[in-house]
Amino acid sequence: MTEKTRTASEDFICCGQHAVCEKELLMKAATEPIEYFDDEELDRFRRRSADSYTDDEIDEFREVLYTTLRNEVADWLRSLQLREIELPEQLREEALMLTEE
């Protein structure tokens, strides 16, 4: 009996628990450069916990969120994840609503 070799696409199964699939992000990160949305200043929040932002810092994220075209919000969220920047908890529901519209 021979064992079938699995391909990367066969291993790719989205868990469905995230607005943007984390496995998809990992695959995309390996093949595409990170896209910025005139938000390079947010890089200073890399590896910071989503519940640790001040009100002023949350407003920085909110400004970028609401100045990003609606059809690009999911791409912006992907960009943040690839850059290891957690979206503030207070904005997650707002961002999800914008990606669903």
Kinemage of the C-alpha trace (Angstrom):
@kinemage 1
@onewidth
@group {chain A} dominant
@subgroup {mainchain}
@vectorlist {calphas} color= white
{ca met a 1} P 0.000 0.000 0.000
{ca thr a 2} L 1.460 3.353 -0.975
{ca glu a 3} L 0.910 6.501 1.009
{ca lys a 4} L -0.430 9.443 -0.950
{ca thr a 5} L 1.652 12.594 -0.741
{ca arg a 6} L -0.521 15.501 0.359
{ca thr a 7} L -0.299 18.797 -1.436
{ca ala a 8} L -0.394 22.194 0.236
{ca ser a 9} L -3.867 22.825 -1.178
{ca glu a 10} L -5.152 19.602 0.413
{ca asp a 11} L -3.787 20.704 3.790
{ca phe a 12} L -5.507 24.069 3.436
{ca ile a 13} L -8.794 23.897 5.325
{ca cys a 14} L -10.194 27.114 6.752
{ca cys a 15} L -11.464 26.758 10.313
{ca gly a 16} L -14.111 29.465 9.745
{ca gln a 17} L -13.494 31.167 13.094
{ca his a 18} L -11.845 34.344 11.787
{ca ala a 19} L -12.947 37.235 9.587
{ca val a 20} L -9.821 36.586 7.549
{ca cys a 21} L -8.636 32.987 7.454
{ca glu a 22} L -5.290 32.635 9.217
{ca lys a 23} L -4.194 29.730 7.040
{ca glu a 24} L -4.933 31.784 3.947
{ca leu a 25} L -2.810 34.573 5.387
{ca leu a 26} L 0.120 32.256 5.955
{ca met a 27} L -0.057 30.974 2.407
{ca lys a 28} L -0.395 34.495 1.028
{ca ala a 29} L 2.498 35.752 3.162
{ca ala a 30} L 4.814 33.268 1.526
{ca thr a 31} L 3.970 34.425 -1.981
{ca glu a 32} L 3.117 38.127 -1.911
{ca pro a 33} L 4.741 41.262 -0.517
{ca ile a 34} L 2.935 43.049 2.304
{ca glu a 35} L 0.646 45.809 1.082
{ca tyr a 36} L 0.476 49.062 3.017
{ca phe a 37} L -2.542 51.367 3.141
{ca asp a 38} L -0.794 54.623 4.013
{ca asp a 39} L -0.563 53.235 7.545
{ca glu a 40} L 3.138 52.649 8.105
{ca glu a 41} L 2.846 54.426 11.468
{ca leu a 42} L 0.895 51.427 12.791
{ca asp a 43} L 4.018 49.263 12.511
{ca arg a 44} L 5.049 50.506 15.929
{ca phe a 45} L 2.222 48.365 17.377
{ca arg a 46} L 3.753 45.123 16.081
{ca arg a 47} L 3.266 42.208 18.498
{ca arg a 48} L 1.165 44.301 20.857
{ca ser a 49} L -1.928 42.806 22.464
{ca ala a 50} L -5.295 43.823 21.011
{ca asp a 51} L -6.554 44.838 24.456
{ca ser a 52} L -3.620 47.103 25.359
{ca tyr a 53} L -4.288 50.159 23.197
{ca thr a 54} L -5.104 53.602 24.570
{ca asp a 55} L -8.094 55.552 23.271
{ca asp a 56} L -5.807 57.741 21.137
{ca glu a 57} L -4.127 54.672 19.628
{ca ile a 58} L -7.510 53.104 18.867
{ca asp a 59} L -8.460 56.324 17.097
{ca glu a 60} L -5.376 55.946 14.876
{ca phe a 61} L -6.599 52.523 13.768
{ca arg a 62} L -10.164 53.820 13.386
{ca glu a 63} L -8.980 56.638 11.116
{ca val a 64} L -7.253 54.175 8.789
{ca leu a 65} L -10.228 51.788 8.908
{ca tyr a 66} L -12.720 54.455 7.872
{ca thr a 67} L -10.510 56.026 5.212
{ca thr a 68} L -9.858 52.647 3.572
{ca leu a 69} L -12.154 51.807 0.674
{ca arg a 70} L -14.773 49.273 1.767
{ca asn a 71} L -13.674 46.773 -0.848
{ca glu a 72} L -10.125 46.993 0.567
{ca val a 73} L -10.889 46.562 4.294
{ca ala a 74} L -10.292 42.788 4.196
{ca asp a 75} L -6.954 43.420 2.454
{ca trp a 76} L -6.031 45.961 5.121
{ca leu a 77} L -6.855 43.458 7.870
{ca arg a 78} L -4.663 40.901 6.087
{ca ser a 79} L -1.884 43.473 5.907
{ca leu a 80} L -2.107 44.054 9.653
{ca gln a 81} L -1.975 40.330 10.375
{ca leu a 82} L 0.988 39.787 8.084
{ca arg a 83} L 2.739 42.642 9.889
{ca glu a 84} L 1.851 41.047 13.267
{ca ile a 85} L -0.309 43.996 14.282
{ca glu a 86} L -3.442 43.134 16.227
{ca leu a 87} L -6.504 45.218 15.517
{ca pro a 88} L -7.830 46.782 18.739
{ca glu a 89} L -10.640 44.687 20.199
{ca gln a 90} L -12.954 47.717 20.143
{ca leu a 91} L -12.718 47.874 16.315
{ca arg a 92} L -13.109 44.205 15.436
{ca glu a 93} L -16.888 44.237 15.106
{ca glu a 94} L -16.804 47.471 13.085
{ca ala a 95} L -14.194 46.024 10.729
{ca leu a 96} L -16.144 42.801 10.332
{ca met a 97} L -19.330 44.726 9.458
{ca leu a 98} L -17.441 46.715 6.830
{ca thr a 99} L -16.076 43.553 5.219
{ca glu a 100} L -19.560 42.043 5.048
{ca glu a 101} L -21.163 45.033 3.313
